[in-house]
Amino acid sequence: MTPIRTLSRRTFIKDSLLLASAPMVCTFPLFGKEAPSNRLNLALIGCGWVGVDSDLKMALGCGANVVAVCDVDESLARKAIKTGGEPMAGAVAYEDYRQLLDKEKTLDGVIIATPDHWHAAICRHYLQADKHIYCEKPLTRTLGEARDLRSRVKTSRSVTQMGNQGSAYASLRRGIEVIRAGALGTVSSAHVVVPGERYPTAVNRPAGEDPIPPGFNWDFWVGPSPIRPYKNDIYHPYKWRAWTDFGTGQMGNWGTHCLNLPIRALNLGYPDKVEISGRGFGYETYWAGGTLTFRFSKPQQGAPFNAYWYENVPTPEAFQGLAPNDEGSAGVVLIGDKGRIYTNPHNGHALIRLDGEAHWKDLLNHEATRSIPVTLPRVTSHMQEWLDGCRGGPKPFSSFDYASTMTETCLLGLLATQLGHGFEYDVEGQKPVGVSADRFMNPQPRTKWITS
C-alpha cells in the first residue's frame, strides 16, 4: 500500500473558475437591460488565498459587483482590490466588518473567507442585518457555534451558502441520485483518505514574541479566541488552520467536502459513537494523524453505517484498484452490497463499479445506471447558485440550515482529536456521554471585537 500524498488544489480552483464563467441556463431573469445596476453588491471579508484567488474571482466571473473588501491585514486588502482589476477600481477597503456594514448602504451580501474562528461571529452580525452570506467551510469552529447559527438562520431573510464548492458538481449530485435509487444496494461504509497538511501538527506554540507587522491588527485578528503573542510565520497567513484556537485542521478543512456524499445520500444525521486511534494528541495544534470512525447505528436509511477517516496512514484496502491521478490517492469510497462509488476529495470526479464489473467507470456515463432519473438540479457553479438564490432563485444546496448539521458531524471528529479518545454521543441531548467537553464545544469568546 502506498502512503497518502498531498493533494494539489490547482485542478479544483481551475475547474471552479471555468464553471463560474460557463454559460448559464436560468429559469428566471438574472440580468435585465439595466444589467450593471441590476447586479448584486457584495463585499469580501477575509482576503487571504482562498478569499481572493477562489471566492473573489468566482464572484466577479459570475457578474457580481464587489464594492468593498475587509481584512485586518492592510496589505491583503490592497492586494484583493488590485487582483479584482478594473471591475473593482472603486472598491473600498475596511478593517472592521461592523464598520463595513454601517458604511456600505447598498450592500446586498458578503463573502466570508476569514480563518475558521471568525466565521460564526461575522455570520451572526450579517444574519441579524438580513444580508446574504456565502461563508467558507467549515461553517463554524465549534459545535456550539454551529447550533447557534442554525437557530438564527430560521429568523433571518438572508440567503446562505457554505463554501464546500464540490456540492455544485454534477458528479456529486448524480452520486446522490444513484445511491438513493439503490444501485449500490445497502451502503454500509465510506472510507475517506484525507489530503496531506500544509501546516505543523502535534506541536505547541513557540516561545517569545515578534514585532507585529505594520498595518496588521493582531488583536483584531485573534478576535474571539484567547489572545497570544504574535510570532512570524506561525499563524498568519494560512497556518492558523493548524491551531485549534483558530482552525479545525483537516477535519474542518476537508470534512464538508469528503463526507458530503455519504451524509447527503444516506441522510445520516449525527453519529452516535466516534472512535479514534492515532498519535499527536494533547497539543495546541491538530493531531498528527491516525484513523477516526464515525458509527451511525440508526441513520435514516435504516441500516447501520460506518465512516472511516484516514490521515497520514497507509492507503486503505478500499482504494485498491484505483489508479492514482494528479490529485494523489485521496478521496472517498462508498461500499454497498451491490457496488462501489469513488469520488475525489472535492467530489468533482466520480467513478462507479457494480458487482460483476471488471473496471471502474465514469459515474456520469455508466450504462447500468443511465435510466435512474435526474432528481436534483444541475448548476453552473456553487457561487452562481448562491447568487441566483439571492435574486429569488432556488434555495442553495449548502444553505446554513443544512451546512450547520454537516459541520457538526465533522466537528465531532475534531472533538475526538481534542479529547484524545472516542466517545458515545447522545444525539437527542447533543453531548458526549460521560465526557466533560464543554471547553471545546462552547468556549467563552473574547467580546472586544464581536457583537452579540
C-alpha positions as CSV (number, residue, x, y, z in Angstrom):
1,M,0.0,0.0,0.0
2,T,1.2,3.5,-0.8
3,P,1.4,6.4,1.6
4,I,-1.1,9.2,1.2
5,R,0.1,12.1,-1.0
6,T,-0.6,15.7,-0.6
7,L,-3.5,17.0,-2.7
8,S,-2.9,19.8,-5.2
9,R,-5.9,22.2,-5.2
10,R,-4.9,23.7,-8.6
11,T,-7.2,21.5,-10.6
12,F,-10.2,22.2,-8.3
13,I,-9.7,26.0,-8.5
14,K,-9.3,25.9,-12.3
15,D,-12.4,23.8,-12.7
16,S,-14.4,26.1,-10.3
17,L,-13.4,29.2,-12.2
18,L,-14.3,27.6,-15.5
19,L,-17.7,26.6,-14.1
20,A,-18.3,30.1,-12.8
21,S,-17.6,31.6,-16.2
22,A,-19.6,29.0,-18.1
23,P,-22.8,29.9,-19.9
24,M,-25.8,29.9,-17.6
25,V,-29.2,28.4,-18.2
26,C,-31.7,30.1,-15.8
27,T,-35.4,29.8,-15.5
28,F,-35.8,33.3,-14.0
29,P,-34.3,36.7,-15.1
30,L,-30.8,37.3,-13.8
31,F,-29.6,40.4,-15.6
32,G,-32.0,42.6,-17.5
33,K,-31.4,45.5,-19.8
34,E,-30.0,47.5,-16.9
35,A,-27.5,44.8,-16.0
36,P,-24.9,47.0,-14.3
37,S,-27.5,48.5,-11.9
38,N,-29.1,45.1,-11.5
39,R,-26.1,43.3,-10.1
40,L,-25.7,42.3,-6.5
41,N,-23.4,44.5,-4.4
42,L,-21.1,42.3,-2.4
43,A,-18.1,42.6,-0.1
44,L,-15.3,40.2,0.5
45,I,-14.4,39.7,4.2
46,G,-11.1,37.9,4.6
47,C,-8.6,38.5,1.8
48,G,-6.3,35.5,2.0
49,W,-5.6,33.0,-0.7
50,V,-9.0,31.2,-0.8
51,G,-10.9,34.5,-0.4
52,V,-9.1,36.2,-3.3
53,D,-7.9,33.5,-5.7
54,S,-11.0,31.4,-5.4
55,D,-14.1,33.2,-4.0
56,L,-13.5,36.7,-5.3
57,K,-12.5,35.6,-8.8
58,M,-15.6,33.3,-8.9
59,A,-17.9,36.1,-7.8
60,L,-16.5,38.5,-10.3
61,G,-16.8,35.8,-13.0
62,C,-20.4,35.4,-12.1
63,G,-21.1,39.1,-12.7
64,A,-21.3,40.3,-9.0
65,N,-20.3,43.9,-8.2
66,V,-17.7,43.7,-5.4
67,V,-17.9,47.1,-3.8
68,A,-15.7,46.6,-0.8
69,V,-13.1,44.3,0.9
70,C,-12.4,43.8,4.6
71,D,-9.3,42.5,6.3
72,V,-7.3,43.3,9.5
73,D,-4.2,42.9,7.3
74,E,-4.0,46.1,5.3
75,S,-1.6,44.5,2.7
76,L,-4.0,41.7,1.9
77,A,-7.0,44.1,1.5
78,R,-4.9,46.2,-1.0
79,K,-3.9,43.1,-2.9
80,A,-7.5,41.9,-3.2
81,I,-8.6,45.2,-4.8
82,K,-5.6,45.0,-7.1
83,T,-6.5,41.5,-8.1
84,G,-10.0,42.5,-8.9
85,G,-8.7,44.8,-11.6
86,E,-10.9,47.4,-13.4
87,P,-14.3,46.0,-12.0
88,M,-13.0,46.8,-8.5
89,A,-11.4,50.1,-9.2
90,G,-13.8,51.9,-6.9
91,A,-13.9,49.3,-4.1
92,V,-13.3,50.5,-0.5
93,A,-11.1,48.7,2.0
94,Y,-12.2,48.3,5.6
95,E,-10.5,46.8,8.7
96,D,-13.7,46.3,10.7
97,Y,-16.6,44.1,9.4
98,R,-19.0,46.1,11.6
99,Q,-18.0,49.4,10.0
100,L,-18.3,47.8,6.6
101,L,-22.0,47.1,7.3
102,D,-22.6,50.6,8.7
103,K,-21.0,52.4,5.8
104,E,-21.9,50.4,2.7
105,K,-25.6,51.3,2.5
106,T,-26.1,49.5,-0.9
107,L,-24.6,46.2,0.3
108,D,-26.6,43.1,-0.6
109,G,-24.4,40.4,0.8
110,V,-20.9,39.3,1.9
111,I,-18.4,36.5,1.1
112,I,-16.7,35.4,4.3
113,A,-13.3,33.8,3.8
114,T,-11.6,34.5,7.2
115,P,-10.0,31.9,9.4
116,D,-12.4,29.5,11.0
117,H,-12.6,31.2,14.4
118,W,-14.2,34.3,12.8
119,H,-16.9,32.6,10.8
120,A,-19.6,32.4,13.4
121,A,-19.3,36.0,14.8
122,I,-19.4,37.6,11.3
123,C,-22.2,35.4,10.1
124,R,-24.2,36.4,13.2
125,H,-23.7,40.0,12.5
126,Y,-24.9,39.8,8.9
127,L,-27.7,37.4,9.6
128,Q,-29.1,39.9,12.0
129,A,-28.9,42.6,9.2
130,D,-30.6,40.2,6.7
131,K,-27.7,40.4,4.4
132,H,-27.0,37.4,2.1
133,I,-24.0,35.3,3.2
134,Y,-21.6,33.0,1.4
135,C,-19.2,31.6,4.1
136,E,-16.3,29.3,3.6
137,K,-16.2,25.9,5.1
138,P,-16.3,24.7,7.8
139,L,-19.3,26.9,8.8
140,T,-18.0,27.3,12.3
141,R,-15.1,26.4,14.5
142,T,-17.1,24.9,17.4
143,L,-20.2,22.8,17.9
144,G,-22.0,25.4,19.9
145,E,-21.5,28.0,17.2
146,A,-23.0,25.7,14.5
147,R,-26.1,25.2,16.6
148,D,-26.4,28.9,17.3
149,L,-26.2,29.8,13.6
150,R,-28.8,27.1,12.7
151,S,-31.2,28.7,15.2
152,R,-30.5,32.3,13.9
153,V,-30.9,31.5,10.2
154,K,-34.5,30.5,10.9
155,T,-35.5,34.1,11.6
156,S,-33.3,35.8,9.1
157,R,-34.2,36.7,5.5
158,S,-30.6,36.0,4.4
159,V,-29.9,33.6,1.6
160,T,-26.9,31.5,2.7
161,Q,-24.4,29.1,1.3
162,M,-21.4,27.3,2.8
163,G,-18.4,27.1,0.6
164,N,-18.0,23.4,0.1
165,Q,-17.8,24.1,-3.6
166,G,-17.9,20.5,-4.8
167,S,-21.6,20.4,-3.9
168,A,-22.2,22.1,-7.3
169,Y,-20.6,19.3,-9.4
170,A,-22.8,17.0,-11.4
171,S,-20.8,14.0,-10.2
172,L,-21.8,14.8,-6.5
173,R,-25.4,15.2,-7.4
174,R,-25.5,12.2,-9.6
175,G,-23.9,10.1,-6.9
176,I,-26.7,11.1,-4.5
177,E,-29.3,10.0,-7.1
178,V,-27.6,6.7,-7.9
179,I,-27.2,5.8,-4.2
180,R,-30.8,6.8,-3.3
181,A,-32.1,4.8,-6.2
182,G,-30.5,1.7,-4.7
183,A,-27.9,1.0,-7.4
184,L,-25.3,0.2,-4.7
185,G,-27.7,-1.8,-2.6
186,T,-27.4,-1.3,1.1
187,V,-24.4,1.1,1.6
188,S,-22.6,0.1,4.8
189,S,-19.4,2.2,4.9
190,A,-17.4,5.1,3.5
191,H,-13.6,5.2,3.5
192,V,-12.1,8.7,3.4
193,V,-8.4,9.3,2.7
194,V,-7.6,12.9,3.6
195,P,-5.1,15.0,1.6
196,G,-1.9,15.9,3.5
197,E,-1.5,19.1,5.5
198,R,0.4,22.2,4.7
199,Y,0.9,23.2,8.3
200,P,2.5,21.9,11.5
201,T,0.8,19.2,13.7
202,A,1.3,17.9,17.2
203,V,3.2,21.0,18.5
204,N,2.7,23.8,21.0
205,R,3.3,27.5,20.4
206,P,6.9,28.7,20.2
207,A,8.4,30.8,22.9
208,G,8.8,34.6,22.6
209,E,7.1,37.3,20.6
210,D,7.9,39.1,17.3
211,P,7.1,42.6,16.3
212,I,3.7,42.9,14.7
213,P,4.0,44.0,11.0
214,P,2.8,47.5,10.2
215,G,-0.8,47.6,9.1
216,F,-1.7,44.3,10.7
217,N,-4.2,44.4,13.7
218,W,-3.1,41.3,15.5
219,D,-5.5,41.7,18.4
220,F,-8.4,42.0,16.0
221,W,-7.2,39.0,14.0
222,V,-7.2,36.9,17.2
223,G,-10.7,38.2,17.8
224,P,-13.0,35.9,19.8
225,S,-10.1,33.5,20.6
226,P,-7.7,33.7,23.6
227,I,-5.0,36.3,22.9
228,R,-1.4,35.1,22.5
229,P,1.9,36.7,21.4
230,Y,2.4,37.3,17.7
231,K,5.0,35.1,16.0
232,N,6.2,35.5,12.4
233,D,5.1,32.7,10.0
234,I,3.3,30.7,12.8
235,Y,-0.3,31.7,12.5
236,H,-0.8,34.1,9.6
237,P,-1.3,33.6,6.8
238,Y,-2.9,30.1,6.4
239,K,-1.0,28.2,9.1
240,W,-3.8,29.3,11.5
241,R,-5.6,26.1,10.3
242,A,-3.2,24.0,12.5
243,W,-4.0,25.8,15.7
244,T,-7.3,24.7,17.3
245,D,-7.9,28.2,18.8
246,F,-8.2,29.4,15.2
247,G,-8.8,26.5,12.9
248,T,-10.2,23.0,12.7
249,G,-7.4,21.1,11.0
250,Q,-8.1,18.7,8.2
251,M,-11.4,17.6,9.8
252,G,-12.8,21.0,9.2
253,N,-10.8,21.7,6.1
254,W,-11.9,18.6,4.2
255,G,-14.8,17.1,6.2
256,T,-17.6,19.1,4.5
257,H,-16.1,18.0,1.1
258,C,-15.3,14.4,1.7
259,L,-18.3,13.5,3.9
260,N,-20.7,15.4,1.7
261,L,-21.8,12.5,-0.5
262,P,-22.5,9.9,2.2
263,I,-24.1,12.4,4.6
264,R,-26.5,13.6,1.9
265,A,-27.2,10.4,0.0
266,L,-27.9,8.4,3.1
267,N,-29.5,11.1,5.3
268,L,-27.1,10.0,8.0
269,G,-27.9,12.6,10.7
270,Y,-25.4,12.5,13.6
271,P,-23.1,9.6,14.6
272,D,-23.9,8.0,18.0
273,K,-20.3,6.9,18.5
274,V,-16.9,8.3,17.5
275,E,-13.8,6.1,17.8
276,I,-10.2,7.2,17.3
277,S,-6.7,5.8,17.2
278,G,-3.6,7.7,16.3
279,R,-0.9,10.0,17.6
280,G,-0.2,13.6,18.5
281,F,-3.0,14.3,21.0
282,G,-2.9,17.0,23.7
283,Y,-1.2,19.7,21.7
284,E,-2.3,23.2,20.8
285,T,-2.3,22.1,17.2
286,Y,-4.2,19.5,15.3
287,W,-3.3,15.8,15.9
288,A,-0.6,14.1,13.8
289,G,-3.0,11.5,12.3
290,G,-4.5,8.1,12.5
291,T,-8.0,6.7,12.0
292,L,-11.3,8.1,13.0
293,T,-14.5,6.0,12.9
294,F,-18.0,7.6,12.9
295,R,-20.6,5.0,13.7
296,F,-24.2,5.6,12.8
297,S,-26.3,2.8,14.3
298,K,-29.7,4.3,13.4
299,P,-29.4,6.5,10.3
300,Q,-32.5,7.5,8.4
301,Q,-31.6,4.9,5.7
302,G,-32.3,2.2,8.3
303,A,-29.1,0.1,8.1
304,P,-26.0,0.8,10.3
305,F,-23.3,2.8,8.6
306,N,-19.7,3.5,9.4
307,A,-17.5,6.3,8.0
308,Y,-13.7,5.7,8.3
309,W,-11.4,8.7,8.2
310,Y,-7.7,8.1,7.5
311,E,-5.0,10.8,8.0
312,N,-1.3,10.2,7.4
313,V,-1.6,6.4,7.4
314,P,-1.2,3.8,4.6
315,T,-3.9,3.9,2.0
316,P,-6.7,1.5,3.0
317,E,-7.7,-1.6,1.1
318,A,-10.9,0.0,-0.2
319,F,-8.8,2.2,-2.5
320,Q,-7.0,-0.7,-4.2
321,G,-7.6,-0.9,-7.9
322,L,-8.0,2.9,-8.3
323,A,-5.3,4.4,-10.5
324,P,-3.5,7.4,-8.9
325,N,-4.3,10.7,-10.6
326,D,-2.9,14.2,-10.3
327,E,-4.8,14.6,-7.0
328,G,-2.9,11.7,-5.4
329,S,-4.5,8.8,-3.5
330,A,-7.0,10.9,-1.6
331,G,-10.8,10.7,-1.9
332,V,-13.8,8.8,-0.8
333,V,-15.0,5.2,-1.5
334,L,-18.6,4.2,-0.6
335,I,-19.2,0.5,-0.3
336,G,-22.6,-1.2,-0.8
337,D,-23.6,-4.8,-1.2
338,K,-24.1,-4.3,-5.0
339,G,-21.3,-2.0,-5.9
340,R,-19.0,1.0,-5.0
341,I,-18.6,4.6,-5.8
342,Y,-15.3,6.6,-5.6
343,T,-15.1,10.4,-5.7
344,N,-12.1,12.7,-5.4
345,P,-11.9,14.9,-2.3
346,H,-13.9,17.7,-3.8
347,N,-16.5,15.4,-5.4
348,G,-15.6,16.8,-8.8
349,H,-14.8,13.4,-10.4
350,A,-16.6,10.2,-9.6
351,L,-16.3,6.5,-10.7
352,I,-18.6,3.6,-10.2
353,R,-18.1,-0.2,-10.2
354,L,-21.0,-2.5,-9.7
355,D,-20.6,-6.1,-8.7
356,G,-19.6,-8.2,-11.6
357,E,-17.9,-5.3,-13.4
358,A,-14.1,-5.7,-14.0
359,H,-13.3,-2.0,-14.1
360,W,-14.3,1.4,-12.6
361,K,-16.3,3.6,-15.0
362,D,-17.3,7.3,-15.1
363,L,-20.3,7.7,-12.9
364,L,-21.8,10.2,-15.4
365,N,-21.6,7.8,-18.2
366,H,-22.5,4.4,-16.8
367,E,-24.8,2.2,-18.9
368,A,-26.3,0.3,-16.0
369,T,-27.4,3.5,-14.1
370,R,-28.4,5.6,-17.1
371,S,-32.1,5.0,-16.5
372,I,-32.0,6.4,-13.0
373,P,-33.9,9.7,-13.1
374,V,-32.3,13.1,-12.6
375,T,-34.0,14.5,-9.5
376,L,-31.6,17.2,-8.3
377,P,-31.0,20.5,-10.1
378,R,-27.8,21.0,-12.0
379,V,-26.0,24.3,-11.7
380,T,-23.1,26.1,-13.3
381,S,-21.2,26.7,-10.1
382,H,-21.5,26.9,-6.3
383,M,-21.1,30.7,-6.3
384,Q,-23.6,31.2,-9.1
385,E,-26.1,29.0,-7.3
386,W,-25.8,31.3,-4.2
387,L,-26.1,34.5,-6.4
388,D,-29.1,33.1,-8.1
389,G,-30.7,32.3,-4.8
390,C,-30.0,35.9,-3.6
391,R,-32.0,37.1,-6.6
392,G,-35.0,34.9,-5.8
393,G,-34.0,31.6,-7.3
394,P,-34.0,28.2,-5.7
395,K,-32.6,27.7,-2.2
396,P,-28.8,27.0,-2.4
397,F,-27.7,23.4,-1.9
398,S,-25.5,24.1,1.1
399,S,-27.6,26.7,2.9
400,F,-26.7,27.2,6.6
401,D,-29.6,25.1,7.9
402,Y,-28.1,22.1,6.2
403,A,-24.5,23.1,6.4
404,S,-24.6,23.6,10.1
405,T,-25.6,20.0,10.6
406,M,-22.9,18.7,8.3
407,T,-20.4,20.9,10.1
408,E,-21.4,19.5,13.5
409,T,-20.7,15.9,12.3
410,C,-17.2,17.0,11.2
411,L,-16.6,18.8,14.5
412,L,-17.5,15.7,16.4
413,G,-14.5,14.1,14.7
414,L,-12.4,17.2,15.7
415,L,-13.6,16.8,19.3
416,A,-12.2,13.3,19.5
417,T,-8.8,14.6,18.4
418,Q,-9.0,17.3,21.0
419,L,-10.1,14.9,23.8
420,G,-7.6,12.3,22.7
421,H,-10.2,9.5,22.9
422,G,-13.5,8.4,21.4
423,F,-17.0,8.8,23.0
424,E,-20.6,7.8,22.7
425,Y,-22.8,10.6,21.6
426,D,-26.2,11.5,22.9
427,V,-27.9,12.6,19.7
428,E,-31.0,13.9,21.5
429,G,-29.1,15.7,24.2
430,Q,-26.4,16.9,21.8
431,K,-23.5,16.0,24.0
432,P,-20.9,13.2,24.5
433,V,-21.9,10.6,27.1
434,G,-19.9,10.8,30.4
435,V,-17.3,13.3,28.9
436,S,-16.6,16.8,30.0
437,A,-16.2,18.6,26.7
438,D,-17.8,22.0,27.1
439,R,-14.5,23.8,27.0
440,F,-14.2,22.6,23.4
441,M,-17.8,22.7,22.4
442,N,-18.8,26.1,23.9
443,P,-15.6,28.1,24.8
444,Q,-16.1,31.6,26.1
445,P,-15.2,34.1,23.5
446,R,-13.4,37.4,24.0
447,T,-16.0,40.1,23.3
448,K,-13.8,43.0,22.3
449,W,-14.3,42.6,18.6
450,I,-17.6,40.8,18.3
451,T,-21.3,41.7,18.6
452,S,-24.0,39.6,20.3
